[in-house]
């Protein structure tokens, strides 16, 4: 059974999303994604201040096996990136749910969290 915390939401693209008290969203990649990728060696994250649309490819995670795009789960503005994760990308392998990649402030009027999967739905997706 994959590690899928129930308090988080998920995307079809294997990102996890945590809604913070201030309405911003913290995003990382799932344990399932990091285990399929293997040893992660490089992260390219979007610049702070970048305006993004939900579904946009906004970064890259590279492993010894493959490179995969990181997608924005919703429309908004990137307000923070995890510089520590860029410096030590292997941290994502060690604990995918403690190693966030970026934070996004949802655009005004943008549906926040629509289309995100529950833990149960994500578990079914990765089966």
C-alpha positions, -999 to 999 in steps of 0.1 A, spaced: 0 0 0 16 33 -10 21 61 15 -8 86 9 -15 110 37 -53 116 40 -50 153 50 -35 161 15 -51 165 -19 -35 151 -51 -33 156 -88 -34 131 -117 2 142 -123 14 129 -89 17 161 -70 4 166 -34 -13 198 -24 -17 211 12 -40 241 17 -25 264 43 -44 285 69 -38 317 48 -54 301 17 -21 295 -1 -12 260 -13 20 241 -7 29 216 -35 53 186 -37 56 153 -55 41 122 -41 58 92 -26 45 72 -55 61 96 -80 95 96 -63 96 58 -60 88 54 -97 114 80 -107 142 65 -86 171 86 -72 163 123 -78 193 142 -89 180 176 -101 150 199 -95 141 229 -116 114 250 -99 95 281 -112 107 316 -102 89 334 -74 64 359 -88 56 337 -119 19 337 -128 8 302 -138 -23 285 -151 -36 252 -137 -21 224 -156 10 244 -168 43 226 -168 63 248 -145 93 228 -134 112 196 -139 123 167 -117 151 146 -130 162 112 -117 189 88 -128 161 71 -148 140 99 -163 129 135 -164 94 145 -156 75 178 -157 61 193 -125 26 208 -132 8 236 -114 -23 222 -97 -42 256 -101 -40 291 -115 -21 316 -93 12 331 -85 43 313 -72 51 329 -38 79 306 -26 102 279 -37 121 254 -16 158 263 -22 169 235 1 152 209 -21 170 224 -52 203 221 -33 196 186 -20 170 170 -44 176 136 -28 155 148 1 124 142 -20 134 105 -21 139 105 17 106 120 26 83 132 -3 57 146 20 80 167 41 99 181 11 77 207 -5 87 222 -38 68 255 -42 39 275 -27 12 291 -48 -13 319 -40 -45 310 -59 -56 336 -85 -86 357 -74 -117 338 -84 -97 307 -94 -113 275 -82 -90 265 -54 -87 228 -52 -113 219 -78 -102 189 -97 -79 177 -69 -82 141 -58 -88 129 -23 -63 104 -8 -88 76 -15 -92 86 -52 -54 90 -56 -49 55 -40 -73 42 -66 -54 60 -94 -20 45 -84 -37 12 -74 
